[in-house]
Amino acid sequence: MLACRCPDRRQHGRLAPPVSSRIARLGLDRPARFVIQDGERKWILDEGEEPPGRFDLTMALDSGRVRSDQAELSLPPQRLQLLEQLACSGATGLNLEDLHLKVWGGREYHPLRHRNAVYVALTRLRESLSAVLARDAFLEGPDGRYRIAPGVRVAVRRSWTAGEPDLELRAASAK
């Protein structure tokens, strides 16, 4: 039998054997229900699986809960979004304008109108997180950008995209 010479390496609607065996060998053909993100790094996991490493805070976006080794707490949606944006921004952080546009969904940022709302939300988030973390989870850098504090690892856990047509979701990429 001749091997498929298709440029996209597909064979009659399915992956050619070398590609499918490579995907299986990497463990990317297993069921996946969640994506966990730590800065730029992501893991695709199934129910009950934990990402490698230790995290100071783990956010579950679907339940609105944040947990640490000491405790677990529920956060209001705005604080949860604020922490998610800070955690996903990585070392570069976000300035007040970026936080306002991403969390409040504004089209423009005017410092005199919006700065105080962002400051109040950051203060309330800091107070809430003091119940589960003994130190500040985020800080303002000399450049005026807010970021997760050095040495604090925050994992953001999201449900897998609900728009997947296949009920048995599969991890299709390593990103």
C-alpha positions, 0 to 999 in steps of 0.5 A: 500500500502506498503512503499518503503524499498529502502535504498536510499529512492527513490520510482520508480524514485522519492523521497519518500514523507517524503524526498520531503516534507522536501525539499519543507519545506526548500524551496529547490525546487524552481527555482534557477539561481544564487549562491552567496558566502560570504567566506564559506557561499553560498546562492542559489537564483533566479533572483531578490532575494538578500541574507540576510544581507548587503554587502560592495561589490557585484560582478556579475561575469557574467557581470563583474561588482562590486557594492557598496552602492555608485557606480558601476563599470566594472572590467577587467577580471583579476581584477575580478578574483583577487577579486573573489579569495580574497573574496572566500579565507576567513580569511586565505587569499592567498599568492602571489604564490597562487594568481599567480597560480589561477589567471594567471593559471601558473604551477609554481611560481618563485618570481623573474619572477612573483611577480611583476605582482601580485603586479601590479595587486593588486595595480590596483585592489586597485585603481579601488575599491577606486571608489566604496569603501571608504576604502581598500577592502583587505590587506596584513597580517603579514604572507604575505597573502592577504585577504579581510579587516576585516569588509568588506563583499564581495558577489560573484554572479555566474550564476548557472552551465550551464551544468544542463540538466534541463532547470528549475533549482532547488536548490537541496542542501543547500550548 
